Amino acid sequence: MTGHAPSRSRSPQSSQRLVLLGSTGSIGTQTLEVLTRLGQAAPRVIALAAGGSRLELLARQALAWEVPVVAVTGGEEDLADHVREALTAAAAEAGRPDPVTTILTGPDAATMAVESAGLGPQDTVVNGITGSVGLLPTLAALHSGARLALANKESLVVGGALVRQSLTRPGQVVPVDSEHSAIAQALASGRHEKGLTSPVTSGRSEVRRLVLTASGGPFRGRSRETLTGISAAAALNHPTWDMGPVVTINSSTLVNKGLELIEAHLLFDVAPEQIDVVIHPQSVIHSMVEFIDGATIAQASPPDMRLPIALGLTWPERPDLAGLVAPNDWHEPVAWTFEPLDTEAFPAVDLARSAVAASATHPAVLNAANEQAVAAFLKGDLEWQDIVEIDAVVVGEHEGLACPSLDDILAVETWARTRADELIVAGNGGTHS
């Protein structure tokens, strides 16, 4: 279904507009599936942005959705020509005229796509980019006044204070991560919330703690001593979710869950020590909110990202996803299990908790170091167990800033990447090496 849509010329559409960042990735392709299911109620896609590794798919998407702006965040001089060639080839394959499409290229192309769109509060930006490169597009979306359906957790982790300062109205950010979408839905049952009114919420006297669930990844149940000699193929073999390589590796180390803890703290204004992580292998309970009276509200649904994506587009309304997302089957026997997190084997969550408590820039350092370490592991230049150990060394060396500017954040990111690369080259990733 990806890349196909009914022609807008044959059926009227909503006056709302949408910019989709990361259109060829997992979040982006599933967003287009959701838009197809929404039909005439779907916003009009006015810009697509992607990294450039799947130009043929990007071209098919642009053609199918009649998108006037395509942005590719590569740095090659002839990249625009390659994009145009892909668009022409897609049109020829479909027997359609060569599309007249504005092409933006370069590292800032996604940000330019948002800034040039003339968005307003009725419009939406879906940020499905992977990594901290999503920060500038996130800030651009917020400055535009558009709703931000945020799947790029790294932009909030890296630039938390800046993101919160850039809000133009309550409810502008709607989380798309399944865990944070679940928390938002659970909080709606409380006295203070009839929906997610702001990423920075006050009056949380009813909430005792947030509980993030984690599948445990491919190495759940293994002791620290057995987590040696891990191959990239093994780490990429996630038991539940189909995600991109970086997120999948982060899930195997539980760094992803640590970043989600930081994100939950920033989104819902709950102290890091009031956010717990529990292993739930079935990935049906996506997260929970425990209230002070002892009640726990959980959100349950099959592990399908199209549900939180759809809520990101329509919040606080729930769209009809019949035929796209299957509900839980209550007619068959089923068991859901929960296990405590083994923090000795998987120390990433505790590292993230300490990082967000240390300073406003420690989370950015954690994320930057981790991106370098994951890239090195995927290239075969680093052992799996060294990923989090390098993260810990770099985080431990950082002194931290209280009120960072954007330039400060970019500078500490650069330092963290350089320091992580030094450790990787020196083979000084961890004490077990």
C-alpha positions in Angstrom: 0.0 0.0 0.0 3.0 2.3 0.6 3.2 5.1 -1.9 -0.3 4.7 -3.3 -3.2 7.1 -2.8 -6.4 8.0 -4.4 -5.9 11.0 -6.7 -6.9 14.3 -5.0 -8.4 15.5 -8.3 -11.1 12.8 -8.0 -12.2 13.4 -4.4 -12.3 16.5 -2.2 -9.9 16.5 0.7 -9.6 18.3 4.0 -8.2 21.8 4.0 -5.6 20.8 6.4 -2.0 20.2 5.1 0.7 17.9 6.1 4.5 17.9 5.9 6.0 14.4 6.3 9.6 14.1 7.4 11.3 10.8 7.0 8.7 9.6 4.4 10.6 6.5 3.3 11.3 5.2 6.7 9.1 3.0 8.9 7.1 5.9 10.4 6.8 7.7 7.1 5.5 4.7 5.1 3.0 3.8 7.8 1.8 7.4 7.9 0.9 7.2 4.3 -1.0 4.0 4.9 -3.0 5.8 7.7 -3.7 8.8 5.4 -5.0 6.4 2.8 -7.4 4.9 5.4 -8.5 8.4 6.5 -9.6 9.1 2.9 -11.2 12.5 2.4 -10.6 13.4 6.0 -6.8 13.1 5.5 -4.8 16.3 5.3 -3.2 17.1 2.0 0.5 16.1 1.8 2.4 19.2 0.6 6.0 18.1 1.3 8.0 15.0 1.7 11.5 14.8 3.2 13.8 11.8 3.3 17.5 11.0 3.8 18.0 9.9 0.2 18.8 6.2 0.5 15.5 5.2 -1.2 15.0 7.7 -3.9 12.8 5.4 -6.0 10.4 5.0 -3.2 10.4 8.7 -2.5 9.7 9.4 -6.1 6.7 7.0 -6.1 5.4 8.6 -3.0 5.6 12.1 -4.4 3.9 11.0 -7.6 1.1 9.0 -5.9 0.3 11.8 -3.5 0.9 14.7 -6.0 3.3 16.3 -3.6 4.7 19.7 -4.8 7.9 19.7 -2.6 10.4 17.0 -2.1 13.4 17.5 0.2 16.4 15.2 0.4 18.9 15.7 3.2 22.0 14.6 1.3 25.1 16.6 0.5 26.1 15.5 -3.0 26.4 18.2 -5.6 24.3 16.3 -8.2 21.7 15.1 -5.7 18.9 17.2 -7.1 19.6 15.7 -10.6 19.3 12.2 -9.1 16.0 13.1 -7.4 14.7 14.6 -10.7 15.7 11.4 -12.6 13.9 9.3 -10.0 10.7 11.4 -10.3 10.9 11.2 -14.1 11.4 7.4 -14.0 8.5 7.0 -11.6 6.2 9.0 -13.8 7.2 7.1 -16.9 6.6 3.8 -15.1 3.1 5.0 -14.1 2.4 6.4 -17.6 1.9 9.9 -16.2 3.4 13.3 -17.1 6.7 14.3 -15.5 5.7 15.9 -12.2 6.5 19.6 -11.7 8.1 19.3 -8.2 10.2 21.7 -6.2 13.3 19.8 -5.1 15.2 20.8 -1.9 18.6 19.2 -1.1 21.3 19.5 1.5 21.6 19.0 5.2 18.9 21.6 6.0 16.5 20.4 3.3 13.9 19.0 5.8 14.0 22.2 7.8 13.6 24.2 4.6 10.6 22.1 3.6 8.8 23.0 6.9 9.8 26.7 6.9 8.8 27.3 3.3 5.4 25.6 3.6 3.5 28.5 5.2 2.0 26.3 7.9 -0.5 27.3 10.5 -2.3 25.8 13.5 -4.6 23.8 11.3 -1.7 22.0 9.7 0.5 19.1 10.8 4.2 18.1 10.6 5.0 14.4 11.2 8.6 14.1 12.2 9.6 10.6 11.6 13.3 11.3 11.1 15.8 9.1 13.0 18.4 10.8 15.1 19.3 14.2 16.5 19.2 15.7 13.0 15.5 15.9 13.6 16.0 18.8 16.1 16.0 21.7 13.7 12.9 20.5 11.8 11.2 20.0 15.1 11.9 23.6 16.1 10.8 24.8 12.7 7.5 23.0 13.0 6.9 24.5 16.4 7.8 28.0 15.3 5.3 27.6 12.4 2.4 27.0 14.8 1.6 23.7 13.2 0.7 20.6 15.2 3.8 18.4 15.6 3.2 14.6 15.6 6.6 13.7 17.1 8.1 10.3 16.4 11.7 11.7 16.5 12.4 11.3 20.2 16.0 12.4 19.8 15.0 16.0 19.0 13.3 16.2 22.3 16.0 14.4 24.2 18.7 16.6 22.7 16.9 19.9 22.7 14.4 19.5 25.5 14.5 23.0 26.9 14.5 24.6 23.5 11.6 22.4 22.3 9.5 23.4 25.4 10.4 27.1 24.9 9.4 26.9 21.3 5.8 25.8 21.9 3.3 28.3 20.5 0.2 26.9 22.2 -0.9 24.0 24.5 -1.4 20.7 22.8 1.0 21.5 19.9 3.0 18.4 20.4 1.4 15.0 20.2 3.7 12.0 20.8 3.8 9.3 18.2 6.1 6.8 20.1 3.7 4.1 21.1 4.8 4.4 24.8 4.2 8.1 25.0 1.0 7.9 23.1 -0.2 5.3 25.6 0.7 7.5 28.5 -1.2 10.4 26.9 -4.2 8.2 26.5 -4.0 7.0 30.1 -3.6 10.5 31.5 -6.8 11.5 29.7 -8.7 9.4 32.3 -7.4 11.6 35.1 -9.1 14.6 36.6 -6.7 17.1 35.1 -6.6 15.8 31.6 -9.2 15.5 28.9 -6.4 15.0 26.4 -2.8 16.0 26.0 -3.0 19.7 26.5 0.7 20.4 26.8 4.0 18.6 26.8 4.7 20.5 30.0 1.8 19.7 32.3 1.3 20.8 35.9 -1.0 19.6 38.6 0.2 16.0 38.5 -0.7 15.4 42.1 -2.9 12.5 41.0 0.0 10.7 39.3 2.3 8.5 41.4 4.4 7.2 38.5 4.6 6.4 34.8 5.5 2.9 33.8 7.2 2.4 30.4 6.9 -1.1 29.0 9.8 -2.7 27.0 9.8 -5.8 25.0 13.2 -6.6 26.3 14.6 -6.9 22.8 16.3 -10.0 21.3 18.5 -10.6 24.3 15.9 -10.6 27.1 16.7 -12.9 29.9 20.4 -13.1 29.2 22.9 -12.3 31.8 25.7 -9.7 31.4 28.3 -12.5 31.1 26.6 -14.0 28.1 26.2 -10.8 26.2 29.5 -11.0 24.4 30.3 -11.6 20.7 26.9 -10.2 19.7 26.6 -9.9 15.9 24.7 -7.1 14.1 22.3 -9.6 12.6 21.4 -10.9 16.1 20.9 -7.4 17.5 18.8 -6.5 14.5 16.5 -9.5 15.0 13.8 -7.8 17.1 11.1 -10.2 18.4 8.2 -7.8 18.1 8.7 -4.6 16.2 9.8 -3.9 12.6 11.9 -0.7 12.9 14.9 1.0 11.3 18.4 -0.3 12.2 19.4 2.4 14.7 16.2 2.1 16.7 16.4 -1.7 16.6 20.0 -1.7 17.9 18.9 0.8 20.6 16.1 -1.5 21.5 18.6 -4.4 21.9 20.7 -2.4 24.3 17.7 -0.7 25.9 19.2 2.7 25.1 15.9 3.3 23.3 14.0 2.8 26.6 16.4 5.2 28.3 15.8 7.8 25.7 12.0 7.2 26.1 12.4 7.8 29.8 14.0 11.2 29.1 11.2 11.9 26.6 8.5 11.0 29.1 10.0 13.3 31.7 10.1 16.2 29.2 6.7 15.6 27.7 4.7 15.0 30.9 6.7 16.9 33.5 7.1 13.9 35.7 10.4 13.5 37.7 12.8 10.9 36.3 12.7 8.9 39.5 8.9 8.6 39.1 9.3 6.8 35.8 9.8 3.1 35.9 10.6 0.5 33.1 9.1 -3.0 33.1 9.8 -5.8 30.7 6.6 -6.9 28.8 7.6 -9.3 26.0 4.2 -9.4 24.3 4.3 -5.6 23.6 0.5 -5.3 24.0 0.5 -3.0 27.0 2.3 0.0 25.6 2.7 1.9 28.9 0.8 2.7 32.1 0.0 5.5 34.5 -0.2 4.6 38.2 -2.4 7.0 40.2 -2.1 7.9 43.9 -5.2 5.8 44.8 -3.5 2.6 43.6 -5.3 2.5 40.2 -3.2 1.8 37.2 -4.5 2.8 33.7 -2.9 0.9 30.9 -3.3 1.2 27.1 -3.5 -2.1 25.2 -3.4 -2.7 21.5 -1.5 -5.0 19.1 2.1 -3.8 18.4 1.2 -1.7 15.4 2.6 1.8 15.0 -0.2 2.9 12.8 -2.5 3.4 15.8 -0.3 6.0 17.5 0.5 7.6 14.2 -3.2 8.0 13.5 -3.7 9.6 16.9 -0.9 11.9 16.2 -2.8 13.2 13.2 -6.2 13.4 14.7 -5.7 13.9 18.5 -7.9 14.1 20.6 -10.3 12.4 18.2 -10.0 8.7 17.5 -10.1 7.7 13.8 -11.8 4.6 12.6 -8.9 2.3 11.6 -11.1 -0.8 10.8 -9.4 -2.8 8.1 -6.0 -1.3 8.9 -5.3 -2.0 12.5 -6.7 -5.1 14.1 -7.9 -4.9 17.7 -6.9 -7.4 20.4 -8.7 -10.7 20.0 -10.6 -11.4 23.2 -12.0 -14.7 22.1 -8.7 -16.5 22.3 -6.7 -17.5 25.4 -3.8 -15.1 26.0 -1.3 -14.3 28.7 0.5 -11.1 29.2 3.6 -11.2 31.4 5.7 -8.6 33.1 9.3 -8.9 34.4 11.6 -6.5 36.3 14.4 -4.9 34.3 17.8 -6.5 34.8 19.8 -3.3 35.2 23.1 -5.1 35.5 22.8 -6.7 32.1 21.1 -3.6 30.6 22.4 -0.5 32.4 21.3 2.0 29.7 18.0 3.0 31.5 19.9 3.9 34.7 22.4 5.8 32.6 19.7 7.8 30.9 18.0 8.5 34.3 21.2 9.9 35.7 21.9 11.9 32.5 18.6 13.8 32.5 19.1 14.5 36.3 22.6 15.8 35.8 22.0 18.8 33.4 20.1 20.1 30.4 22.9 19.0 28.1 23.8 15.5 29.4 21.0 13.9 27.4 22.3 15.4 24.2 25.7 14.0 25.0 24.3 10.6 25.7 22.4 10.5 22.4 25.3 11.8 20.3 27.8 9.3 21.8 25.3 6.5 21.3 24.7 7.4 17.7 28.4 7.2 17.0 28.7 3.9 18.9 25.8 2.3 17.1 27.2 3.3 13.7 30.5 1.8 14.7 28.9 -1.4 15.8 26.9 -1.8 12.6 30.1 -1.3 10.6 31.8 -4.0 12.7 34.2 -1.6 14.5 32.8 -2.1 18.0 31.5 -4.8 20.2 27.8 -4.7 21.1 28.5 -4.5 24.9 30.8 -1.6 24.3 28.0 0.6 23.0 26.6 1.5 26.4 30.0 1.6 28.0 31.2 4.2 25.6 28.0 6.1 26.2 28.7 6.0 30.0 32.3 7.2 29.6 31.4 10.2 27.5 28.4 11.1 29.7 30.6 10.9 32.8 33.2 13.3 31.3 30.7 15.9 30.4 30.4 18.9 32.8 27.0 20.0 31.7 25.2 23.3 31.0 22.2 24.7 32.8 20.5 26.9 30.2 22.0 25.9 26.8 21.4 27.8 23.6 21.0 26.0 20.3 24.7 26.7 19.6 25.6 25.2 23.0 23.7 22.1 22.2 25.3 21.7 18.8 28.7 22.3 20.4 28.3 19.6 23.1 27.0 17.2 20.5 30.1 17.7 18.4 32.3 17.2 21.4 30.4 14.0 22.4 30.7 12.6 18.9 34.4 13.4 18.7 35.1 11.9 22.1 33.1 8.8 21.3 35.0 8.3 18.1 38.3 8.6 20.0 37.2 5.9 22.3 36.1 3.7 19.5 39.4 4.1 17.6 41.4 3.6 20.8 39.5 0.4 21.6 38.7 1.9 25.0 35.0 1.2 25.0 34.7 -0.6 28.2 36.3 -2.4 31.1 35.6 -5.8 29.7 37.4 -5.3 26.4 
